[in-house]
Amino acid sequence: MSRLIYTQLTARSRPHRTTTTTSAKVEADESREAQTRRAAFQAGWDARLLPLLTTEWQSSAALAKAAGEKPATVLARLKEMLERNLVERRVVKAVPSKPTKSGKRPRIHTARFEAQFRLL
């Protein structure tokens, strides 16, 4: 069967759906469900990161290493915790990278600043 005929047959056999449900109750249920999922997601990360945080300043990279997660993921979760006033952040100057033995310039994409976090 050629592709054109198959497409025509399947297009005829499919019912055309134009009805959509946009009631306020359905939208409220979805947002409540989304809020529940988000709360569970945050609680999971809170349970993992809060035991690692102390009142001493710690870099996000060190926290990521201790948690066994990617630094970008941990940094994003720490920023969410910052918005909820669970942690405090300060930005410090990062340790500059050193030139290689061959005398070449340091790597271009090295961070100039580093975020450190602690419990409030």
VODRENGU-273933 format. One line per 10 residues: number of its first residue (from 1); for each residue z, y, x of N, C-alpha, C, O. Coordinates in steps of 0.001 Angstrom, whole numbers, plus 524288, in hexadecimal, padded with zeros to 5 digits. Atoms other than C-alpha are relative to their C-alpha. Example, Ala and Ser with C-alpha at 12.3 -4.5 7.8 and 13.67 -1.06 7.14 Angstrom:
# VODRENGU-273933
1) 80000,7FB5A,8037A,81E78,7EE6C,8300C,80000,804B0,80384,80299,8049D,80790; 7FFC4,7FB5A,7FCCC,81BE4,7FBDC,83566,802DA,80442,7FCFE,80383,80896,7FEFB
//
This chain:
# VODRENGU-273933
1) 80000,7FB78,80352,80000,80000,80000,80000,804D1,80388,80309,8052D,8073E; 8004A,7FB61,7FCAD,7FC62,80CFB,805AB,804B3,80394,7FF09,80748,8034B,7FAFD; 7FB73,7FC8D,80045,80698,81739,8081F,7FF88,803E7,7FB7D,8036F,80523,7F8F8; 800D9,7FC31,80424,8009D,820DC,7FE70,80126,7FD9F,7FAAB,803BA,8000C,7F76A; 7FF11,80298,80509,800CA,81726,7F32E,805CF,7FED4,7FF61,807F9,7FF86,7FB24; 7FA67,8012D,8003A,80EBC,81309,7F683,80317,804E7,7FEA3,806B5,804AF,7FB79; 7FD4A,7FB18,80115,81328,82138,7F666,7FF3E,8019D,7FA56,802E9,80378,7F7D9; 80101,7FE90,8056C,80CB2,82396,7E941,80300,7FC82,7FC3E,8050D,7FE5D,7F84E; 7FD32,80396,8036E,812C5,81772,7E343,805D9,80122,80005,80853,8012C,7FBE6; 7FA62,7FF02,7FFC7,82069,81A7A,7E80A,8015D,80544,7FD9F,80592,805E7,7FB62
11) 7FEF5,7FADD,80251,81F57,8289A,7E3CE,8001D,7FFA0,7FA0E,80330,80254,7F787; 80012,8009B,805B1,81C0F,8244B,7D5E7,804B8,7FCF6,7FE08,806B6,7FDFF,7F9C7; 7FBC4,80353,801D5,826CB,81A25,7D53F,8055F,80290,8007D,8091A,800D1,7FE02; 7FAF4,7FD5C,7FF5E,831A6,82364,7D97A,800DF,803D8,7FB89,7FD60,806E6,7FA46; 7FEF2,7FC21,8040F,8381C,82B01,7CE97,800E5,8055B,80279,8033B,805CA,806A8; 7FF6B,7FAB3,7FE0D,837BB,839A5,7D06A,8054D,80216,7FE4A,8066B,80271,7F9A0; 7FABC,7FE1B,80142,84588,83EFF,7D139,8003C,805E2,800B7,7FF50,807E7,804FB; 7FF76,7FA5E,7FFA8,84788,84D2E,7CE20,8055E,801CC,7FE43,8069A,8066F,7FE94; 7FAE2,7FE6F,801E2,85535,84CE9,7C8AC,803CD,80053,8048E,803DC,7FCF6,807FE; 7FBF2,7FF5D,7FC0A,8602E,851E9,7D129,8051B,80135,7FD4A,80539,803CB,7F93D
21) 7FADA,7FF0B,80230,86E9F,8522F,7CE87,8029B,8042F,8034A,8038F,80367,807F0; 7FD7C,7FBC2,7FD24,874E3,85F04,7D24B,804B2,8020F,7FD09,805AD,806C4,7FCE8; 7FB6B,7FE37,802E0,880F6,85F67,7CA25,80449,80195,803D2,80473,7FFB4,8083E; 7FBBD,7FE1D,7FCB4,88CE2,86643,7CF8F,803C7,7FB9D,8015A,80614,7FB95,80593; 7FC60,8044A,7FF0D,894EF,859DC,7CE40,7FE28,7FC88,80476,8014F,7FAEB,807B6; 8021F,80340,7FBD1,88BED,851F7,7D71A,80094,802CC,80534,8021B,80060,80911; 7FF83,7FD0B,7FB2A,88BCA,85CD2,7E154,805B1,8004D,801BB,806CF,8000B,80666; 7FA75,7FFC7,7FEAB,89A9C,85DE2,7E0B5,801D0,7FACD,80240,804D6,7FAB2,805FC; 7FE95,80523,7FDF2,89BFC,84F2D,7E2BA,7FDF5,7FF43,80588,800B4,7FD21,808DB; 80238,80090,7FAD0,892ED,84F9E,7EE78,80302,8034A,803F5,80408,8018A,80851
31) 7FD2C,7FCC0,7FC47,89A2A,85AE4,7F49E,8057C,7FDD3,800EA,8077E,7FE29,80545; 7FAE0,80261,7FF54,8A738,85420,7F22F,7FF9D,7FB47,80395,802FD,7FA69,806E5; 800D3,80495,7FCA8,8A1E0,847C8,7F86A,7FEEF,801B4,805A4,800DC,7FF4C,80955; 80126,7FE08,7FAC7,89CA0,84F8C,803E3,804F7,80214,8029F,805C0,80153,8074E; 7FB1B,7FE0A,7FDE0,8A9CA,8562E,8059D,8038E,7FB84,801A4,80638,7FBDA,805A2; 7FCD0,8048E,7FEBC,8B095,848FF,8057C,7FE24,7FD75,8050B,80149,7FC06,80863; 80236,80240,7FB3D,8A749,843A7,80FD1,80145,80359,804BD,802B4,80156,808DD; 7FEEE,7FC6B,7FBA6,8A915,84FB5,8184A,805C2,7FFCB,8019B,80701,7FFD4,8063F; 7FA68,8004C,7FED4,8B7EA,84EFD,81735,80147,7FAF6,802F6,80461,7FB04,806A3; 7FF17,804FA,7FD4D,8B7BA,840A7,81B46,7FDDE,80037,80591,8004B,7FE31,80932
41) 8025B,7FF72,7FAD5,8AEB0,843E3,826AB,8038D,80340,80383,80489,801C6,807FC; 7FC91,7FCA5,7FCEF,8B79F,84EEF,82B40,80525,7FD4D,80145,80725,7FDCE,8059E; 7FB0A,802BA,7FF1C,8C3DC,846AC,829AE,7FF64,7FBED,8044A,802F5,7FB2A,8076C; 800F9,803DC,7FBEA,8BDD0,83C21,8323A,7FFE7,8027A,80564,8023C,80070,80911; 80034,7FD59,7FAF5,8BACE,845A9,83D20,8053C,80272,8015A,806D3,8026D,805E4; 7FACE,7FDCC,7FEFC,8C7EB,84C6B,83B97,803A3,7FBD2,8022C,806A1,7FCCF,805CE; 7FCA3,80448,7FE40,8CEA4,83F4A,83D44,7FEB7,7FE63,8059B,80221,7FC89,80872; 80187,8017E,7FAB3,8C6F0,83CE1,849C1,80129,80443,803FF,802AF,80316,80867; 7FF75,7FBCA,7FC31,8C7EE,84A57,8500C,8057E,8024A,80059,80724,803EC,8048F; 7FACF,7FD92,7FFEC,8D572,84F35,84C2B,803C2,7FD61,803D8,806B9,80028,8066B
51) 7FC7F,80256,7FC18,8DCBF,84507,85473,7FE93,80177,805A1,801EC,8015D,80914; 801B2,7FE96,7FAB6,8D4A9,84945,8604C,8014D,805AA,80156,801D4,8070A,805EA; 7FEF5,7FA77,7FF1D,8D784,857C0,85E82,805C8,800EE,80100,80923,7FE72,7FE9D; 7FAA6,7FE77,7FED8,8E3C2,85DCA,86430,80046,805F3,7FFDF,7FC77,80888,7FE78; 7FF82,7FA50,7FFBC,8E8F9,86B93,865C4,7FDB3,8022A,80512,7FD52,806EA,805B7; 80293,7FE6B,7FB21,8E290,86BE2,8734C,7FA28,80094,7FF04,7F7F1,7FDCB,7FBC8; 805A9,7FF3C,80091,8D496,870CE,87480,7FD19,7FB64,80260,7FE47,7F9BA,806BC; 80339,8045A,7FE2A,8CAA6,865C8,875D3,7FA51,80135,7FECC,7F916,80364,7FAB1; 8058C,7FF13,800F1,8BC01,86684,87737,7FDF6,7FC2B,7FBEA,80005,7F7DF,7FB45; 80249,8036E,803F4,8B3A5,860E8,86C7B,7FD8D,7FB2E,80287,7FD6E,7F6FE,8002A
61) 80248,80480,7FD39,8ACF7,8582B,87695,8042F,7FBF2,8013D,8033B,7F741,800CB; 7FBBE,803A8,7FEDA,8BA0F,85244,87A86,801C8,7FD32,7FB07,802F9,7F88A,7FB24; 7FE8D,80274,804F7,8BD76,84FDF,86C3C,7FBE6,7FC01,7FE52,7FD37,7F7DD,7FC43; 80438,803A1,8015D,8B029,84982,86A15,80060,7FB07,80341,7FF92,7F6B9,80144; 7FF83,80491,7FC92,8B23C,84098,875B7,80491,7FC98,7FE49,8042B,7F7CD,7FE3D; 7FB6A,802F6,801C3,8BFBE,83CBA,870D4,7FEF8,7FD43,7FAD1,800FD,7F8FF,7F9E2; 8013E,8024D,80515,8BA58,83A1C,86330,7FB90,7FC05,80064,7FACA,7F8DD,7FCD8; 80467,80399,7FF60,8AE9E,832B3,86883,7FB5C,8017C,7FCA8,7F874,7FE15,7FAE3; 80448,7FE0E,80343,8A4F6,83B2A,86104,7FCA5,803CC,8031C,7FE07,80554,80774; 80373,7FC3E,7FD81,899B7,84439,86458,8028E,80563,7FFED,804FC,806D7,7FC0A
71) 7FD90,7FAD1,7FFCB,89E32,851C6,868B5,7FE32,803AF,7FBA3,80159,806A7,7F98B; 801FA,7FC80,8041D,89572,858CB,85EDD,8026B,7FEAC,7FAB7,8038F,8022D,7F7A0; 7FDA7,801A6,804F1,89AFF,850D0,85394,805A7,801C2,7FFAD,8075B,803CB,7FBAB; 7FA7D,7FE71,7FFF2,8A90D,8535B,85782,80074,805EF,7FF98,803EC,807E6,7FCE8; 7FFEC,7FA53,80049,8A624,861D4,85970,7FF04,801DA,7FA6F,80190,80580,7F89C; 80110,7FE8C,80573,8A07A,862AF,84BBE,804BE,7FEF0,7FC87,80610,80226,7F934; 7FB55,80135,80320,8AC75,85BF2,845E3,8047F,803BC,80147,80777,80540,7FDD0; 7FBEF,7FC4C,7FE7E,8B580,864DB,84DA3,7FEFC,80562,7FD9C,802A6,8081E,7FC1E; 80148,7FB03,8027C,8AE4C,870B6,8486A,80163,7FFEE,7FA3A,80339,803D8,7F821; 7FE6B,8007D,8057B,8B067,86BB3,83A90,805F1,80059,7FF85,807F5,802C8,7FBE5
81) 7FA4C,7FFB0,80011,8BED1,869F0,83DA6,801D2,80597,80114,805DA,80745,7FF10; 7FED0,7FA89,7FEE7,8BEE5,877D3,842F5,7FF83,80347,7FB11,802BE,806B3,7FA15; 800BC,7FD2F,804F4,8B9A2,87CE1,835F7,8046C,7FEF1,7FC2C,805AC,80241,7F8EC; 7FBA2,8015D,80376,8C4C7,875E1,82F0C,8054C,80163,8026A,80960,7FFE4,8005A; 7FB46,7FE28,7FD4E,8CEBA,87BF5,8387F,8039E,7FB93,801BD,80864,7FC0A,8016A; 7FCE6,8044F,7FDD3,8D325,86EF8,83E3E,80076,8006C,805E6,8044C,7FEA4,80831; 80008,7FF79,7FA57,8CFA9,87247,84C40,7FECB,805AA,80177,7FD1F,808CC,7FE39; 80121,7FAE0,7FDE0,8CE37,87E40,854C8,7FC06,7FF45,80462,7FC1F,7FB54,80724; 80414,80075,7FBFF,8C2A2,880E9,85DCF,8002B,804B4,8039A,80140,80919,801F9; 800ED,7FBBB,7FC58,8C0C6,888D2,86A02,7FB37,7FE91,8033A,7FA0B,7F9FB,80413
91) 804AC,800D0,7FCD9,8B4A7,88A8A,87220,80148,801C1,80588,802F8,8062D,80660; 7FEE2,7FED3,7FA82,8B640,88A06,880DE,7FB03,7FF5F,8032C,7F745,7FCDD,8017F; 80486,80070,7FC93,8ACCB,88B3B,88BF4,7FFB6,7FA72,8022C,8039D,7F860,80411; 800B5,80559,7FE1A,8A755,87E00,88FC2,7FFB5,7FFFA,805F9,7FE7C,803EC,8086F; 80068,800A0,7FA59,8A7C4,878E8,89D93,7FA3A,80039,80164,7F723,7FD30,7FF4D; 80594,7FF97,7FEBF,89AE6,87D18,8A3BC,7FE17,7FB29,802E7,800F2,7F8C6,805F2; 80236,80484,7FD45,891E6,87260,8A858,7FE9D,80199,80599,7FD4C,8061B,806A6; 800F9,7FEF2,7FA77,88FDB,87150,8B6F3,7FA68,7FE80,80162,7F82D,7FAF7,7FF01; 80545,80187,7FE4C,882BD,870F1,8BDD7,8000F,7FA86,8025D,80418,7F8A6,8042F; 80075,8053B,7FDB6,87DED,863CA,8C270,80019,8005C,805F4,7FFD5,804A0,80828
101) 7FFC8,80013,7FA49,87E9E,85FA5,8D0A4,7FB0A,80220,80278,7FB1E,80427,806D4; 804EF,7FE25,7FDC9,87072,86325,8D285,7FF7C,805EF,7FF8D,7FB8B,80825,80131; 8000E,7FA4D,8004B,873CB,8715A,8CF95,7FD32,80231,7FB44,7FC58,806E9,7FAE4; 802AE,7FE19,804AC,86CDD,87203,8C28D,803DE,802B4,7FC60,8089C,80204,7FCCB; 7FCAD,7FD41,803C6,871E9,87A86,8B79F,802BD,7FC17,7FC71,800E5,7F7B0,7FBD8; 7FD62,80387,803B4,87BB6,874A6,8ADF0,7FC91,7FF06,7FB38,7F8BA,801C7,7FA54; 802FB,8014B,804B9,876B3,86E83,8A173,7FFCE,804A8,7FC60,80393,8079F,7FC09; 800D1,7FB65,80348,87172,87873,897E3,80351,7FFC7,7FB0C,80585,803C1,7F97C; 7FD90,80067,80525,87797,87363,88B59,805CE,7FEAF,8002D,807B0,7FBC0,7FCDE; 7FA65,80101,7FFD2,885CD,87320,88F66,802D1,80404,7FCAB,80118,8087B,7FC33
111) 7FD08,7FC83,8036E,88FE5,87903,88659,802CC,80424,80339,804E3,8030B,80769; 7FD37,7FBC6,7FD5F,89579,88625,88A2D,8057E,800AD,7FDD0,808F4,802D4,8005C; 7FAED,7FF98,80281,8A0BD,88551,880AB,80179,7FAC3,7FDA6,7FE1F,7F780,7FC88; 7FE10,804F9,80209,8A930,87A5E,87B8E,80411,8012D,7FBC8,80743,804B8,7FC67; 7FC38,7FF5A,8042F,8B0EA,8793F,86EE7,80492,7FC55,800E4,803DE,7F7B7,8020A; 7FB47,80325,7FF9A,8BED9,87487,86FA6,802FE,8007C,7FAE2,802FD,8049A,7F866; 7FD4A,80023,80505,8C71B,8709F,863F9,8059F,7FE2E,800BD,806E3,7FB71,8047B; 7FAA6,801D9,80040,8D571,86E8D,860C6,801E5,80056,7FA65,7FF90,802FE,7F722; 7FDB0,7FFC8,8053A,8DDEC,86C5D,854DE,80273,80550,7FF11,80450,807DA,802B3; 7FD5B,7FB17,80162,8E301,87836,84DC0,805CD,7FF3B,7FF75,808A1,802F2,7FE4F
//
